[in-house]
Amino acid sequence: GAVVSQHPSRVICKSGTSVKIECRSLDFQATTMFWYRQFPKQSLMLMATSNEGSKATYEQGVEKDKFLINHASLTLSTLTVTSAHPEDSSFYICSARSAASGMGEQFFGPGTRLTVL
Amino acid sequence: QKEVEQNSGPLSVPEGAIASLNCTYSDRGSQSFFWYRQYSGKSPELIMSIYSNGDKEDGRFTAQLNKASQYVSLLIRDSQPSDSATYLCAVNIGNQGGKLIFGQGTELSVKP
């Protein structure tokens, strides 16, 4: 149980294009999903918290107009990196928190490695 | 002071030994605590969760929580080379919409 998928696993795009990443909870309903970014040799950096049916809450310093988050259902959240630039190249990881979890476990997707040329 | 602190390591132990990973946290209102394992180039994987003071054992892993000392640890018995990874301590403070606060992680290397 508690499986989270992400698609695509790897994407290479040209500078200026937009990239959409999907995060799905496969066997549970996720009231809350989280988006993280991780640069090489660094720890996870939380970008935003996404609750189903409401606007995402972004962490300080994260541009909400650049990183668009949509949490349309209890099993799907998407992150769109708009007008991507080389400095956006990173490992993007989503996590999901079960509606049934009272103690806050988060289950992570396998991540999406984005390379912007 | 960081909210969740871990020694970055690397921590090196011989195969078969006990690896001890430590984590301290600053918010006394913290409610639940988690250990994640992250292999290089992969995403974190939940390996232990603990909510009450004391020990919790799962196979070769034991999590220990001491809320009075604001300290949580992870012991790995009979360490194997496949345990070599970065271990992340995460804390649910309880008043931040379910966010987990992560430590910087401790890199563990188990030598054959």
Boltz contact constraints between the chains, C-beta under 6 A:
constraints:
  - contact:
      token1: [A, 32]
      token2: [B, 98]
      max_distance: 6.0
  - contact:
      token1: [A, 43]
      token2: [B, 102]
      max_distance: 6.0
  - contact:
      token1: [A, 43]
      token2: [B, 104]
      max_distance: 6.0
  - contact:
      token1: [A, 43]
      token2: [B, 105]
      max_distance: 6.0
  - contact:
      token1: [A, 44]
      token2: [B, 102]
      max_distance: 6.0
  - contact:
      token1: [A, 49]
      token2: [B, 97]
      max_distance: 6.0
  - contact:
      token1: [A, 93]
      token2: [B, 43]
      max_distance: 6.0
  - contact:
      token1: [A, 97]
      token2: [B, 98]
      max_distance: 6.0
  - contact:
      token1: [A, 103]
      token2: [B, 32]
      max_distance: 6.0
  - contact:
      token1: [A, 103]
      token2: [B, 51]
      max_distance: 6.0
  - contact:
      token1: [A, 104]
      token2: [B, 32]
      max_distance: 6.0
  - contact:
      token1: [A, 104]
      token2: [B, 92]
      max_distance: 6.0
  - contact:
      token1: [A, 104]
      token2: [B, 98]
      max_distance: 6.0
  - contact:
      token1: [A, 105]
      token2: [B, 49]
      max_distance: 6.0
  - contact:
      token1: [A, 106]
      token2: [B, 100]
      max_distance: 6.0
  - contact:
      token1: [A, 108]
      token2: [B, 43]
      max_distance: 6.0
  - contact:
      token1: [A, 108]
      token2: [B, 44]
      max_distance: 6.0
  - contact:
      token1: [A, 110]
      token2: [B, 43]
      max_distance: 6.0
  - contact:
      token1: [A, 111]
      token2: [B, 43]
      max_distance: 6.0
